[in-house]
Structure formats: structure tokens, C-alpha cells
């Protein structure tokens, strides 16, 4: 069973997903479909963050099945429309 739409838990999980994907070259796929392109060379710290993001992306798609398949721009709008412009603090 996944996290329900409109809950505080959804806000936290989706907010973390948005923050983790910022400035990474993995966020062009829809939720649950991100992957690391082996042709893209990344600095070591960015590579680590990218690996963590991809794993989290797949986890979030399971926790938020009602959002799976939607793209980053759409999910950022979804987040802003429901929870406002501020992402949760770590």
C-alpha cells in the first residue's frame, strides 16, 4: 500500500525527491523510470548523488503509485499547487 495523496508524508517524500534530483543528469525520465546513462561522465560526488537519486526515484514510484510515470516539471507543479513553493528541510 502506498502513501495517500495530499498527506504530509506525500509532501515530505515528494519534496525530498525534487531536491535530490536538482542539478543531476538523471531527472529527465518520468517518476520511477530514471537511470544512469553510462555515456555521461560525472564527477565522483555527483556520480554518488546520482546513484542515490536513481534508487530513491524507484522507491518513490512504489510509495506514490498515483504519481508514477509523471515527469519532473509536472511533479514540481503538482507539489507547488498542493504544498506551496517551499521544499521540506532535510
Number of C-alpha atoms within 10 A of each C-alpha: 7 12 16 13 14 11 11 12 13 19 17 16 17 24 21 18 23 20 14 18 20 12 10 14 18 20 24 14 15 19 24 22 17 19 18 14 9 7 6 9 10 13 8 9 8 14 16 11 14 23 14 13 25 22 13 19 27 16 15 22 20 17 19 19 16 13 19 18 14 16 16 18 13 12 20 15 13 15 20 14 10 12 18 10 11 9 17 14 8 7
